[in-house]
Amino acid sequence: MGFVLPVVVLSILFAALAAGLLVAERLLVNYGVCTIDINAGEKELEVPGGQHLLSALYSEEIFIPSACGGRGSCSYCKVTVLSGGGPVLPTETPYLSRSEVRNNVRLACQVKVREDLNIRIPEDLLHVQLFSAVVESTRELTHDIKEIRLKLLEPEQISHRPGQYVQVQAPSPEGPVYRAYSISSPVYETDMVQLVVRLVPGGIGSTYLHNLEVGDPVEFTGPFGEFELNEEPDVEIVCVGGGCGMAPMRNIIYTVYDRWPDRTCWLFFGCRTTEDIFYLDDFEELAEKHPNFHVIYALSDQLHPGEEWDGETGFIHLSADKYLEPGVPRQAFLCGPPPMIEAVTEVLKDKGLQDEDIFYDEF
C-alpha cells in the first residue's frame, strides 16, 4: 500500500503537465493560417493552424471516415500526407503497415496542422456530404437487431453504390461520435437510408439508434466504402453474411435485380438459431420472381427440442462450398466476423475467384 500513493500522485502530476503543455501550446504558439492542398490543387483550403488535420477537414465539410472521434484508435482516417505533416507519431505506428509508412500514409486525427500541407485523399471523399434526416420507421427484426428507416431532409437525395455505408453521429459523454453502418436500402431508393443495426451491449452508436423513435432527428455523413459492383451481367454475384452483415447484402441484391432481372446471384446467410432468421420470406418472394436468385440460410447451432428447420445446417462457408460450382465467373461480397470472412474466402479461392473478385467488411 505504501507504493500506491506515490504512483497516484506521480500519475496526476504527469496528467497535469500534459494538460498544461496543451494549454500553453494553444495560448502561446500561433501557427497562423495554413494552406491544405488536396490532390495536387483539386481543392485548396485555408484553415487556422494548431488543430488536427481531421478537425480542419471536417470544418471545411470534407468528411474523412472516423469511428473513434479522433482518438487515434480506429485507423479509419488514413490520408496520404506528401509534405508538411512532420514525422510519424508513436500513436500512429500500431495502425500503419511498413508499406503505408513508406508511402506517407498518416492518421488525419494525429497530424497537427502547423504549416502548409499537401495531402492526397480518395476522390470519393470529396463528394461525401452531411445529411439531416428524420426517423420514418423502426422494426424489430430479431431480439437484438433493428431495422431503422431514415427519411432524408437536407439534402433530400443520396447517391451511393451498392455496399457502401454511412457514419451516424451519436451523442456521448465526451461529445458527438461517429459510428459506421452499412446502407441496406437499394440504390434506387434515393430519398431515404435504411439501416440494420445490432444492439451491442454498451455500444454508443447502437444504443443510440435502438432508442430512436419515429420523428426523431438524425445526422450522418456518407456515403463511404470501396465496394464496386461488377457491371457485367454474365458475372455471378455471391453475397455471404451473418447477423447485421445482412445490410450491404440486401442493398446489393435488390439493386442487382432492379437492373439485371435475369442475373445469377447467390445469398448465403448464417444464423445461430431460428430466432436469428430475418428477411427470409422477403428473399424467397424475390426468388420466385427471379429464378436465378438462390437463397441459402444455414443454422450453426443444434436445434432445440420442438424446433423445426428444413434448411442447411453448419457454418455458412460449408453451404457456399456445397452449392457453388468451380470455374464460374463470379464476384463476391462478404460481411461478418473475421473467422467467417477467412473461411469463406478460402472456399471462394478454391472455386477460382481471385483477390480482386472478393470484397469484404469485417466487424
N, C-alpha and C positions, 0 to 999 in steps of 0.2 A: 504493500500500500504506500510505502514511503516514496516509491518512484512515480506514482500516479500523478501527484500534484505538480511536480516539476515538468512532466511531459505535457500536462494540460496547459500549464502556464506558457510553456515554450510554443505550443501549437497556437495559442491565442495571439502571442506576440508575432509569430510569423504571418498569421492571417491579417493582423492589424497592419503589419509592414507592407504586405502585398496590396491591401486596400489603399494604404497611404500613397504608395507608388502610383497606383492607377489614378487616384485623385490628383496627385501632383502633375502627372503627365497631362491630364485634361486641362488643368489650370495654367501650367507654366509653358507647355510646349504648344506652339501654334504652327500647324503644318500648312495653313493657308488653304487655298482652293487647289485641288489636284484634278488632273485630267485622266479619265479612264478611256482608252482607245479599245474598242471592241471589234474583233475580226477585221483588223487592218483597215480601219476607217469606216467600216459599215455603220457604226454608231459611235458617237463620242459624247461623253458625259463630263460635266464639271461638278464636283462634289466637295464638301468640306473635308479636309484631311483629319486624321485621327480616329476615324471609325473603321470597322472591319469591312472588308470588301463585300461580304454578303449583305450587310445592312445598307451599304451605299447603293448596291444594285437594286435592292428592294425599294429604296426611297425613290428610285427612278423608274419603278414599275417594270423592272427586269427580274423575273421570279425564278431564281435558281432553286432546284429541289432541296429541301432540308426538312428532316423529320425530328431533329433533336433541339430545335430552337436556337441553333447557332452555338451549341456547346461543344462541338467537335467530337461527337460520339456516334454519328450515323454514317458519315462519309458520303452522303448523297450530293453534297455541294461542290463536287470536283469541277475545277475550271483549269485551263492552261494559262499560266502567267508567264509571258515571254520576257517581261522586264519590269522592274520596279517593286517586286514583291518581297525582296530580301531573302535570307536563307530559309530553307525548310525547317520548321519548328519541331521539337520533340513531340508536341501534341498531334502532329500530322503523320509522323512516320509509321505508326501502327496501322494506318489506313491506306497507305500508298505502297504499291509494289516498286521494286527497283526500276522497272521499265518506266513507270509513271514518274518517279523522281527524275530519271534521266530526261524525260520529255516535258519537264516543267509543270507537271500536274500538281495542283495545290488544293487545299480545302479553303473555299472562299470565306468561311466563318473564322478562319485563323489568320488570314492575311490582313495585315493592317495597312490602311491607305495613308502612307507617309510621304509619297511622291507620285509623280505621274506613272501610270501603269499601262502596259499593253497586254491585253488578255484575249483569249480565244474561247468561245463557247459554242455549243451546237446551235445551228441556225434556228432549229425549232424553238429554242428557249426565248428567242427574240419576239416570238408570237404568243407566248403564254400570257394569259390575262387573269385579272382578279374578277371573280364572279360573285354577285349577290343573288341569293335565291331564297325561296321560302319552302318549307316542308309541305308537299302536296298530299302525301300519304305515307303511312308506315304499315308494315305487315310482319307478323311473326312467322318465320319460315321453319325454325326448329326451336328448341328450348333456349338456344344461345345465339341464334343467327336471325338477323332482322333485315328486311328489305325496306329501303328508305328512298322515296322519290322526291327530288328537289326540282321545283319549278323555277326556271331562270327569270330574274327580274332585270338585271343590268350586268353585262349585255344580255339581250333576250335570246341569243342563239349561240350555240357552241359547235365548233367543227373539230372532230377528232378522228383518229384512226382506230380500227378495232384493236382492243387490248391495251389501250392507254389508260392512265389513271389521273386522278386529281388529288390535290392536297387540301384537306379540310382544316380550317382554322378552328381550334378548340381552346376554350379558356383553361387556364391552370393557375395555381397559386403564384407562380413566377411570371405570369403574363401569357399572352397568346402563344400557342404552339401549333405546328402543322403536322398532320398525320396523313399518310398516303393510303388511298382506297381506289381500287380499280373501278372503272365505269362498266356497269353491267347492262346498261341500255344500249341498243344498237345505234349505229352512226346516223341512221335516218330520223331518229328522234332528236331533233336539234334544239328543241325548246326546253329540254329537261335533262337531268342527270339522275340515273338510278344507281344506288349503291347496295351491296350485300355485305353486311358488317357482322362479324362475330364479336360477341362481348368477351373481352379479355379482362379477367379479374384485376382491378387496379389500373387498367388501361385508360389513359386520359382521353384519347380520341374515341374509342369505342363506347366508353361510359357516357360521354357527352352525346354521341349520336343515338345511343339506345334510349336516352331520356328525352329526346326531342318529341314534340307534339305537333300536330298539323297546325300550320300557320307560323311556326317559329322561324326566325331568320337564320340563314347560314351563309357563311362566306367561304370560298375556296379558290385556289389557283389551279390553272391547268390549261390544256392537257399536257401531260408528261408521258414519257415512255418510248421504248425503242422497238416495240413490236411492229413488224412490217408484213402485212398480208400479201402473199404471192398472188398476182393478178391473173396468172394462167389458169383457166378453168379446168384444164386436164390434170392439174396437180391436186392430189387429195389433201384435205386438211384433217389433222389429228389434234384433238383437244383432250388434255388429261388434267384432272384436278381433283380436289377434295375440299370439303368444308367451304370457307369463304373464297377458296380458289375457283369457285364457280363463276364469280363475277366476270372476269375477262372472257371466259368460255362462252357464256351466254351472249355477250356482246358480239363475239366473233361469229358464232353460229347463226344468229338471226341476221347479221349483216350479210353473211355468205348467201343465205337463201333468199334474201331480198334481191341480190344482184345476179346470182347464178342458181336458178331453181333446180337444175339437174346436176349440180356439182356434188361429188362424193365427199362426205365429211363424217368423221368418227368422233363420238364423245365417250370417253372413259371417265367415270366419276366414282371415286372411292368414298364409302361411308363406313362407319363402325357398326351401327345397328340400323334397323328400320326406322328408328326415331330420328335419325340424321338425314333421311331422304327428303329432298325437296326439289321442285321443278320437274320431277319425273313425268307427271301427267302432261305437262306442257310440251316436253320434248317428244313424248310418244305421239301427241297430236300433230306436232310438226313433222315427225317421221311418216305419218300417214299421208301427208301432202307431198312429201319429198322422199321417194323410196330409196334414194342414195344416201340418206341420212341414217346412220347407225348409232343407236343409243345403248350403251352398256354401263349399268351401275353394278358395283360389287360391294359386298359386306365383308369386312375384315374380322369381325368378332363372331363368336359362335352364337347361334340363335338361342333365345331364351325359350323355355317351355311354352308352347302355345303360339309362338311367333311364326308367321308364315312368310316365306320368301322363295320364289322360284327362279331368281336371277343368279348371277355369278357370285362366288364367294372367294375370299382370299384377298391379298393386296392387289391394288389396281394394275400394277405392272404385269402381273400374271395374265390378266384379261387382255391387255394390249398384246402380249406375246402370243396368246391363243388365237386372236382374231385377225391380226394384221399379217398379210402375206408379204414375203420379202420381194425386193426388186421393183416396187411400185413408186413412181414419183410422188413424194409427199412433202408437206411442211407441217411441223408440229409446234404446238403451244402448250406449255406446261405451267401449272401454278399450284404450289403446295409446299410442304416441308422438304428440307434438303434431302433426307433419305429417299423420299418418293421421287424427287427430281432425278437423283442419281440412278435409281433402279430403272426408271422409265427411259432415261437417256441411253442406258446400256442396251435395253431392248430395241430401241429405235435404231441405234447404230448397227445392231445385228441384222436389222431389216434393210439396211442400206442407206439410211439417212446420214448426211454429213453434219458437221457442227453448224454450218451456216443455215441448215434447214431447221434447226431447233432453237426456239425462243423459250425462255423460262423466267419465272419470277418466284423466288423463294420467300417464305415467310415463316 
